[in-house]
Amino acid sequence: MPAATERRRLLELYARGLRVDGVDWEPIRPHRRLQRRLPRELLRQSALHGASDDGEAPRLTEAALVNVLADLSTAAQTMTLRLLGSSP
């Protein structure tokens, strides 16, 4: 399990190529659910929220990150979490 600092680095790494304007990683970073591949899935789903058809990179917003993290953390997402290598 990566420590909080490493989880932040993973988030920043996976966010490369996305438009990240004013995202505060601190509310996201401490979540222990951000294990193994979950940071990548969190950013993938958040980027889908910020995708547009203007040909530019998806815009990543803090609101999308928080909402997707909440979705991934619900009991309804237990199977997804297990598949991604996290625990429910």
C-alpha positions as CSV (number, residue, x, y, z in Angstrom):
1,M,0.0,0.0,0.0
2,P,1.6,3.3,-1.0
3,A,1.9,6.0,1.6
4,A,0.0,9.3,1.2
5,T,3.0,11.0,-0.5
6,E,3.3,8.1,-3.1
7,R,-0.5,8.2,-3.7
8,R,-0.2,11.9,-4.6
9,R,2.7,11.2,-6.9
10,L,0.6,8.4,-8.6
11,L,-2.3,10.8,-9.1
12,E,0.0,13.4,-10.6
13,L,1.6,10.8,-12.9
14,Y,-1.7,9.5,-14.2
15,A,-3.0,13.0,-14.7
16,R,-0.3,13.8,-17.2
17,G,-1.9,14.8,-20.5
18,L,-5.0,16.0,-18.8
19,R,-5.9,19.7,-18.3
20,V,-5.5,20.0,-14.5
21,D,-6.6,23.5,-13.5
22,G,-6.7,24.3,-9.8
23,V,-7.1,20.7,-8.6
24,D,-6.1,20.4,-4.9
25,W,-4.8,16.9,-4.5
26,E,-4.8,17.1,-0.7
27,P,-8.5,16.1,-0.2
28,I,-8.1,13.1,-2.6
29,R,-4.6,11.9,-1.6
30,P,-5.2,10.6,1.9
31,H,-7.9,8.1,1.0
32,R,-6.7,4.6,1.8
33,R,-8.9,3.3,-1.0
34,L,-6.3,4.7,-3.4
35,Q,-4.4,1.4,-3.6
36,R,-2.6,-0.1,-6.5
37,R,-4.6,0.6,-9.7
38,L,-7.4,2.6,-8.2
39,P,-5.6,6.0,-8.8
40,R,-5.6,5.2,-12.5
41,E,-9.3,4.2,-12.5
42,L,-10.2,7.3,-10.5
43,L,-8.5,9.6,-13.0
44,R,-9.9,7.6,-16.0
45,Q,-13.4,8.0,-14.8
46,S,-12.9,11.7,-13.8
47,A,-11.4,12.4,-17.2
48,L,-14.5,11.0,-18.9
49,H,-16.5,13.6,-17.0
50,G,-14.3,16.3,-18.4
51,A,-14.1,15.0,-21.9
52,S,-15.3,17.2,-24.7
53,D,-15.5,16.9,-28.5
54,D,-13.3,20.0,-29.1
55,G,-10.2,17.9,-29.6
56,E,-8.5,19.1,-26.5
57,A,-7.4,17.0,-23.6
58,P,-10.1,16.3,-21.0
59,R,-10.3,18.9,-18.2
60,L,-9.9,17.3,-14.8
61,T,-11.8,19.0,-12.0
62,E,-11.6,18.5,-8.3
63,A,-15.4,18.1,-8.2
64,A,-15.2,15.2,-10.6
65,L,-12.4,13.6,-8.6
66,V,-14.4,13.8,-5.4
67,N,-17.6,12.5,-7.0
68,V,-15.9,9.6,-8.7
69,L,-14.0,8.7,-5.5
70,A,-17.3,8.6,-3.6
71,D,-18.8,6.4,-6.3
72,L,-15.9,4.0,-6.2
73,S,-16.1,3.9,-2.4
74,T,-19.7,3.0,-2.1
75,A,-20.9,-0.5,-1.2
76,A,-22.3,-0.8,-4.7
77,Q,-18.8,-0.6,-6.0
78,T,-17.4,-3.5,-3.9
79,M,-16.8,-5.7,-6.9
80,T,-15.0,-2.9,-8.8
81,L,-12.8,-2.3,-5.9
82,R,-11.9,-6.0,-5.6
83,L,-11.2,-6.2,-9.3
84,L,-8.9,-3.1,-9.0
85,G,-6.9,-4.7,-6.2
86,S,-8.5,-2.7,-3.3
87,S,-10.5,-3.9,-0.4
88,P,-14.2,-3.1,0.1
